[in-house]
Amino acid sequence: MSNSIRDAEDQPLIERQLETAKVTFQIDRYDRLPNQDLCICIDAKSTLPTWLGIKPSYRFFKRQDGSVYY
């Protein structure tokens, strides 16, 4: 695994087919805190309808030891 940093726009999409729906995910490291923890965002999109068209976005922080917190 490479340690290089890419812009959010350059992150590859992850695609999965779940029964009849295609779901895509984009994972981005959008910031690094002074203590070196990473700020991670996962955006999910699909053709499934959602209330008001809102799609989920998950944000969390990852420590150097691999543990995460919100």
C-alpha positions in Angstrom: 0.0 0.0 0.0 1.4 3.4 -1.0 1.7 6.2 1.5 1.3 8.9 -1.2 -1.4 11.5 -0.7 -3.9 12.2 -3.6 -6.4 15.0 -3.9 -10.0 14.0 -3.1 -10.9 14.3 -6.8 -8.2 11.7 -7.7 -9.5 9.0 -5.3 -10.8 6.0 -7.2 -14.4 4.9 -6.8 -15.2 1.6 -5.3 -18.2 -0.1 -7.1 -20.3 -2.9 -5.8 -23.4 -4.6 -7.2 -25.9 -5.4 -4.3 -28.7 -7.4 -5.8 -30.3 -5.0 -8.3 -28.6 -1.8 -7.0 -25.2 -0.5 -8.0 -23.5 1.2 -5.1 -20.3 3.4 -5.3 -18.1 4.5 -2.4 -15.4 7.2 -2.4 -12.9 7.2 0.5 -10.9 10.3 1.1 -8.3 11.4 3.7 -9.3 15.1 3.8 -7.0 16.4 6.7 -4.3 15.5 9.1 -4.5 16.7 12.7 -1.5 18.2 14.6 -1.2 14.9 16.5 -1.0 13.1 13.0 -4.4 11.5 13.2 -6.1 11.2 9.8 -9.5 12.7 9.1 -11.4 10.2 6.8 -14.6 10.6 4.8 -16.6 7.9 3.1 -19.3 9.0 0.7 -21.8 6.4 -0.6 -24.0 6.8 -3.6 -26.5 4.5 -5.4 -29.5 4.5 -7.6 -31.7 3.6 -4.7 -34.1 6.4 -3.6 -33.5 8.1 -0.3 -35.5 10.6 1.7 -34.9 14.0 0.1 -32.3 12.5 -2.1 -29.7 12.6 0.7 -26.9 10.1 0.4 -24.8 8.9 3.5 -21.5 10.4 4.3 -19.4 9.0 7.2 -16.6 10.9 8.8 -14.2 9.6 11.4 -10.6 10.0 12.7 -7.9 7.3 12.5 -5.0 7.1 14.9 -1.6 5.9 14.0 -2.2 2.7 15.9 -5.1 2.0 13.5 -8.0 2.6 16.0 -10.7 5.0 15.0 -12.9 7.6 16.8 -15.7 9.9 15.9 
